[in-house]
Amino acid sequence: MASLVLCALCGASLVPTPEVATRRRVPVHRAILRDGIVLPSRQHESPLTTALQAVHLSALAGTLAAPAAMDGALAALWHAVDRIPLTHDRMFEAELAVGAFVLWIFLFESLHLVLPNAASHRLDQSAPVRPLWGFSRQWWKSVVPAATYLGSIYVFHELHLGQILFGAKPSFDDPSYARVAAEVALGVFLYDALFYPFHLSFHKLRVGKWRQLHQRHHVWGRTEASAHNAIETVQNHYLDAGIQVSINILVQNISPWGFKHPLSRMLHNLMVTYLLCESHSGYDLPFMSHRLFPAVFGGSPRHEAHHRYGNVNFHQFFKWIDDALGLAADEPRRRSSATRASRKELARQSPTFPHVPAVKDVLGPPDGHLQDN
């Protein structure tokens, strides 16, 4: 799973030109659904997706065939990392997480500058609205979350809460490839699974003040007709974000080996921050998790549908609980007529909120009528 991070770094420069478009410039490997959301199809995968899937299978085969070589590579990486004095600072993991968020957000929000066909890979088939503003005109969208997070972690260390809750860390030897892979995979899985009931309660629990804690994260979905920008990943109420950070601290201290290896903790932070930014990016690209592992990850299409409709897809990364509880929707469920009318009216009144055509303009009116929960 850790190789997904490398795929994200190299994949942006390898995104192929989409296939011949149908109506409204929708590529033939996609389907346009309600309120302009374009969802992926598995019938015409990109060659890049197939190639990256083969890379993952080759890595797995190499691990099974020559585990000693993979262990040696991980040991060399650990030695290189361990020699850097900064990695031993108590704030290093928090600083790494902030730096990773900046990297992934900048990566996704600058894609339109290097990809001439970037709009065709957007979930709304439109150019991104106000990309990179979180680093310029709306600088507080990046500065405030980073400052509050780093300040909170500083207090966490000043109060020695880590040692009180989890005990003193031992010294660590060279990790095996199996250990790092298992610890990173387990950490990502537990992070998503443990936040799921909190996320579900933010939407379903009939307690107004509790639900309000999550409303800030859904401002874009309520006020914009366009797909998300990655900066919206970190737009959260302090307590909402605090729950997620607390869960991450917990899973960073869970390991079948007793204590999670520092290298696994670093890769975990890179992986979680990437997947969070990916799911809020508004893009459907060949290297994304839902393309590489469609049976496992919901990715940006499902999470975009969650932000638009609010009553489906409560996973941040995966699919299994939503599928088991009947809360999944690859085809998003509609909001009430009043909510849809309000969104469209807002889009018409302001040039800042471009109108996204409803699916009825392309495929005719949908059947049924599902209200918000």
N, C-alpha and C positions, 0 to 999 in steps of 0.2 A: 504493500500500500504506500510505502514511503516514496516509491518511484513516481507516484502521481504528482508530487511536488515538482519533480524535474520535468514531467510532461507539461505542467502548466507553464514553466519557464520557457520551454522551447517551442511549445505548440503554437503560440501566437504568430510566429513568423512562418508557420507552415500551413495555415488555414487555406484550403483550396477555394477556388471560385465556385459558387453554388451552381447547381445544375439548371437546366432551362426552366424559366419561371412560367407559372400559370397566371391566372388573374390576380391583380393587385401585387404583382412581383413576388408571389409566394412560391418558393422552390418546390419542385415536385416531391421532394422527400419530406414535406411538411403538410400540416393541415391547419387551416385557419378556423378558429372556433369563436365562441361568444366574446363580445366586447373586444375583438381584434387580437386576442392572444393566439399566437402561433405555436403549436405544440409539435414535438418531433415525431417522426415515423421511423420504424425500424426497417422499412422496405428498401431504402436506398442509402445505406450508410456511406460516409465519406471514406475514401481509401486511407486517410490519416487515422481515423478511428480504428480501422482494422489493423493497421500497422502498429499502433500503440497497444492494442490488445495482444498482439503477437509478442511485443516486447515484454509485457507482464507475464505472459505464459513462458517465455524464454527464461525470464528471471526465476520463475518458480521451478522450471526444469533444472536450471543451473544449481539452484539451492539443493534440490533433491539429489542431483548427480554428483556435485562437488561441494558439499557443505564446508569443508575445510577452507576452500578458496574464498567462499563468501564470508566466513568467519574472519579470515585474514584481512579482507577488504574493510570490514567493519572495525576491526582492531586498529588498522592504520588510520581510519577516519577518527576514531576515538582519541588516539594519541595526538593527532594534529589539533583537535579541538581542545583537549585537556592542557595542551601547552600554552594556550592563549590565556593570559591572566584575567581578562574580562569575564571569561566563562565561569570563574570562581567567585565572582561578586554576587552577593545575595539578591541584587536586583536584576541580574542578567536575564533570567527567564521572562520577567515582566518586560524588560526592554526589548528582548527578542520578539515577544508577542506584538508589541507596539510597532516595531520595525517591520514585522511581517504583514500586519494589517496595512501599513502605508504602502508596502510593495505591491500587495495583491490589489488593493483599491486603485492605485495608480495604473497597474497593468490593465485592469478591465476598463477603467474610465478613459484610457488613452488609446484603446484599440482603434477607435474610429479615425485616429490620426495616421495610422499606418496601414489600415485595411480599407481599400477603396470600396469594398462591398460590405462594410461592417453592418449597415442597416439591414441587409438581408439575413444577417445572423441574429438580429435582435428579436425578442419574442413578440414585439408589436410591429415588426417590419418597418420601423422608423428610426431615424437617427436619434441618438441619446439626447435627452434634454438636460441642459446645464451640466455637462460632464466636467469634472475637475474643479468645480466651484468650491468643493470642500477644502481645496488647497489654496483658494484665492478669495473670491468675493464672499463666500460663506465659510471662512477659515475656522469659525467656531465649531463646525461640524466635525473637524478632525482634532483640533487643539483641545477642546473641552473633554471629550471622551478619553483622550490620551492622558491629560493631566489628572483627571479624577481617578483613573485606573492606577496610574503610577503612584499617586499620593496614597491611595488605599492600600496598595501592596507595601509601600514603605511603612505605613502604620502597622500592618500585619507583621512585618519583620521586627519592628521596634518593640512590639508586645510579645515577641517570641511565640506567636500562636502556632507556627509550624511545629516547633519542638514540643509544645504542650499537647497538641492534638495527635501528632504522628511519631514523635520521638526523634532522637538525633540520627542523622544519616550516617551509614557506615562508609568506609572507603570502598571504591568500586574497582574491580578488575576489568579486563577486556570483555566486552559483551559478545555473545554469539549472535549470529544473524537471526537465528530462530527466536532468541529472547527479544531482540529489538523489534522484529516483525510482530511477535505476539503482544508485546507491551503497547506498541503504537496502535495496533488494530483494536485491542481491548479498550484502550483509553478513548479512542474515537467512538467506539460503539457505546460505551457507558456514558460518555458525555451526552450523546444524543438521546439515549434511552432515559437517563435520569432527569433531563430537562423536559422530556415529553409531558409528564403529568402536570408540571407547572404551566407549560405553554397551553395545554388543553384547558386548564382551569382559568387562565387569563381570558379565554374566549367563552367558556361554557358556564362558569360559576356565576350565579346571580348575586354577586356582591359588587356593587358599583365601584367602591374605592379600590378593590383588588383588581378589577378589570382595567381601571384607569391607569394602573402602573404600566400596562403594556400598550396603551394607546399611542404614546409618542412614537413607538416603533412602526406604527401603521399610518402615520400622517401622510406619507407619500402615496400609499395605496388609496387613501380616502380623497386626496385632493388633486392627484395627477392622473391623466389618462394614458400616460406613457409607461413603458416598462421601467423597472428600478435602475438606479445607479448603485454601484458597490458601496459608496459612502454611507448609504442607508443602513448598512450592516451594523454600524456602531451608534445609530441614533436610538438610544434607549433611556428610559427613566433610570435613575441611579439604583433603585432597588431591584428593578428588572435585570439590569446588568449585573448587580451584585449577586443575584441568584445564579446566574450563568458562571460568573467568576468563582463562586464558592463551589459549584459542582466541578469546575475544571480543577480547582485545587485538590478536591477530594480524589478525583480519578487519577490525578498525577501522583497520588500516593497509594495506588492499588496496583499490585503486581503479584503474579504467582510465585515470583522469586523473593517476595517479602518487601523489598524496596525497589521502586522503578529506577532503572539505570538513567543517569543524567543524559546520555545520548538519546535514549527513548523519549525523555521529557522534552528535549529540544525538538526532535522530529514531530512529536505530538503537537507542540505549539505551532509549528509550521503547517501541519496538516489541518488542524482545526481552524486556524485563521483562514487558510485557503478555501476550505469547503464553505465556511460562513460567507466569505466574499463572493464565491462562485454562485451560491444560491440566491444572492441578492444582486447579481450583476446585470440581469435582464438579457443575458446572451444565451444562445444555444450553439456551442462551438464543438468541433470534433474531438477535442481533448478533454472535454468536461466529464465529470464522474458519471452522469446519467447516460452518457454515450458509451463510455468504456465498460461500465457495469450496469446495464439497464435493469437487470433483475434485482439489484441491490440498492442503488441510489435513486432518489427522486429528483435531485438536482434542482437547477433553476426553474424549469417549467412547472414543476409541482409547487415550488415555494412562491413563484410569481402568482400562481392561481390562489394560493393561500392568502397572499396579501391583497389580492383583488376582491376575493369573495369571503374570506374570513371564517368560513364554516367547514373547510376541508383542509387536508394535508398539514398536519400539525408537527410532523417530523421536520427537523432542520436539514438532515442529510439523507436518512434512510427511508424505507417504505413499509416495513413489516408491521408496525403497530397500526398505522393507518389502514393498511389492507385488512388486518385481522378484525379491526373494530368497525369496518365499513365506512371509514372517514376519508378514504382516498378518492381522488378524482383526477384522472388524467385529462378528462374533459371537465373543466371547472363548472360548478353549480352556479346558477345565476342569483344575483341579489334581487331584492324586491324591485318592482317597477319604479317606486318612488326613489330608491337609491340610484338606480341606473339613470333615471331622468335627471336627478340632481347632478350626477357626474357629467353627463353630456351637456347640461346647461352650463356648468362650470367651464367645460372645455370650449364651448362656443363663445363665452363671454370674455375670455382672456387669451391673448396670443401666447402667453406663457404655458398654457395647458393645451397642447394640440389635441384635436379630436381624433380618436381612434375609431374606425368604422366598426359597427357591430356586425356579428356574423350574419344577421338577417339580411344585410346589404349584399352578401355574397351567396349564401346558401339558403336563405329564406328563414322564417321564424322557427325557433326551436320548440320542441314539445315540452310540456310540463311547466311548472312554475314553483321554484323552491325559494322560500324565504330565508333571510338571515336568521341565524340562531342568536 
